Amino acid sequence: MKSLKFGIREVVATGIGTALFVALTEVQIPVGFIPNTSLQPRAALLAFFAAVFGPVAGGIIGLLGHALGDALFYGSVWWSWVFPDALFGIIMGLFATKFAIKEGNFNKKNTILFNVVQVIANLVAWGALAPALDILIYAEPANKVFTQGICAFAANIIIIAILGTLISVAYTKIAGKSSSLKKEE
């Protein structure tokens, strides 16, 4: 596996990704039967940025994007859901070189890998970490938070499988093989 670097492209992508993540905080499709749980396009955006720019970018976008979005739109930060987004971004980012989106080679095999990894990352983040932190930090009832966590897990899988995959395919076709950011000599 190629080493993952964090250079100027990744810094710029992290800033853009964080800003877009925050902007998409209010774009939600409520699930309806589980409170405070919805389909959120920002999950697909996080998966894409992490899959292209790596675990540091993914972790920062998940952490800062979620925290700033909560603070700006809701007035307080729900940390037990911020950290899972950061963890999700890190896990997705660890496979960035395997997905080959940036290299313009996001083929069928890589698409399957992308979705297998996002399912596992979502399970760890939303099926385990978020409910555990809700219980530890906020003393929420276990049955409530595990229900919310599993619903968020399922909602994220759906939105990332559809929107995250489409964004990744489009990026590969349009910009994956070239970049306007070139190192000056």
C-alpha positions in Angstrom: 0.0 0.0 0.0 1.3 3.4 -0.9 2.0 5.7 2.0 -0.7 8.3 2.7 0.6 11.8 2.7 -0.9 15.0 4.0 0.3 17.8 1.8 -1.2 21.0 0.3 -3.9 19.2 -1.7 -5.1 17.4 1.5 -5.1 20.7 3.5 -7.2 22.4 0.8 -9.5 19.4 0.5 -9.9 19.2 4.3 -11.0 22.9 4.4 -13.4 22.5 1.5 -14.7 19.2 2.8 -15.3 20.7 6.3 -17.1 23.7 4.9 -19.3 21.6 2.7 -20.0 19.2 5.6 -21.1 22.1 7.8 -23.2 23.6 5.0 -25.0 20.2 4.5 -25.8 19.9 8.2 -29.4 21.0 7.7 -30.0 18.9 4.5 -31.7 15.9 5.9 -34.5 13.5 5.1 -36.0 12.4 8.5 -36.4 8.7 8.9 -39.7 9.4 10.7 -40.0 6.6 13.2 -36.7 7.2 15.1 -36.1 10.7 16.7 -33.0 12.7 15.7 -32.1 10.2 12.9 -32.2 11.0 9.2 -30.7 10.4 5.8 -27.9 13.0 5.6 -26.0 13.7 2.3 -23.1 15.0 4.4 -22.3 11.3 5.2 -21.7 10.6 1.5 -19.6 13.7 1.3 -17.5 12.6 4.2 -17.1 9.1 2.8 -16.0 10.6 -0.5 -13.4 13.1 0.9 -12.0 10.4 3.2 -11.8 7.9 0.4 -9.9 10.4 -1.8 -7.7 12.3 0.6 -7.1 9.8 3.4 -7.6 9.3 7.1 -6.3 12.6 8.4 -8.6 14.6 6.1 -11.5 12.2 6.8 -11.0 12.5 10.6 -10.7 16.2 10.6 -13.7 16.7 8.3 -15.8 14.3 10.4 -14.7 16.0 13.7 -14.7 19.7 12.8 -17.5 19.4 10.3 -19.9 17.7 12.7 -18.9 19.9 15.7 -19.2 23.2 13.8 -22.4 22.1 12.2 -23.9 21.2 15.6 -22.7 24.4 17.1 -24.0 26.7 14.3 -27.3 25.0 13.6 -28.3 23.5 17.0 -26.5 25.7 19.5 -24.5 22.9 21.2 -22.3 20.0 20.2 -23.4 16.4 20.7 -20.0 14.9 21.1 -21.1 11.3 21.2 -22.1 11.7 17.5 -19.2 13.9 16.6 -16.5 11.4 17.4 -18.2 8.6 15.4 -18.1 10.8 12.3 -14.4 11.4 12.9 -13.8 7.6 13.4 -15.8 6.9 10.2 -13.7 9.3 8.2 -10.5 7.8 9.6 -11.5 4.3 8.7 -12.6 5.2 5.2 -9.5 7.2 4.7 -7.2 4.3 5.6 -8.4 2.6 2.4 -8.0 5.6 0.2 -5.2 4.1 -1.9 -7.1 0.9 -2.3 -10.2 2.7 -3.7 -8.0 4.4 -6.3 -10.5 7.2 -6.8 -7.9 10.0 -7.0 -5.9 7.9 -9.5 -9.0 7.6 -11.8 -9.4 3.9 -11.3 -12.6 3.6 -9.3 -13.7 0.4 -11.0 -16.3 -2.2 -10.1 -14.0 -4.0 -7.7 -13.0 -0.8 -6.0 -16.7 0.3 -5.8 -17.5 -3.0 -4.0 -14.6 -2.5 -1.6 -15.7 1.1 -1.0 -19.1 -0.1 0.0 -17.9 -3.0 2.1 -15.6 -0.7 4.0 -18.3 2.0 4.5 -20.7 -0.7 5.9 -18.0 -1.8 8.4 -17.0 1.7 9.3 -20.6 2.7 9.8 -21.2 -0.3 12.0 -18.2 0.5 14.2 -19.1 4.2 14.3 -22.9 4.1 14.7 -23.6 0.6 15.9 -21.1 0.7 18.6 -19.2 4.0 19.3 -22.1 6.5 19.2 -24.4 4.5 21.5 -21.6 3.7 23.9 -20.6 7.4 24.1 -24.3 8.4 24.5 -24.5 6.2 27.5 -21.1 7.2 29.0 -21.3 10.9 28.3 -25.0 11.8 28.5 -26.4 8.8 30.6 -28.9 8.1 27.8 -31.0 4.9 28.0 -29.3 2.0 26.2 -32.3 0.8 24.3 -32.9 4.3 22.9 -29.3 5.0 21.8 -28.7 1.6 20.3 -32.0 2.0 18.3 -30.9 5.4 17.1 -27.4 4.1 16.3 -28.6 1.2 14.3 -31.0 3.5 12.4 -28.2 5.9 11.7 -26.0 3.0 10.6 -28.7 1.9 8.1 -29.4 5.4 6.8 -25.7 6.1 6.3 -25.2 2.9 4.4 -28.1 3.8 2.0 -27.0 7.4 1.4 -23.3 6.5 1.0 -24.0 3.5 -1.3 -26.0 5.7 -3.6 -24.7 9.3 -3.4 -21.1 8.5 -2.2 -20.7 5.9 -5.0 -22.1 8.3 -7.6 -19.8 11.2 -6.4 -16.8 8.9 -6.5 -17.5 7.6 -10.0 -18.1 11.1 -11.3 -14.9 12.4 -9.7 -12.9 9.5 -11.2 -14.3 10.2 -14.7 -13.9 13.9 -14.5 -10.9 14.8 -12.4 -9.4 11.6 -11.1 -6.6 11.4 -13.6 -5.6 15.0 -13.5 -5.5 17.9 -11.0 -5.3 21.6 -11.3 -3.1 21.7 -8.2 0.5 21.2 -9.3 3.6 21.5 -7.3 5.6 24.5 -8.4 9.3 24.0 -9.2 
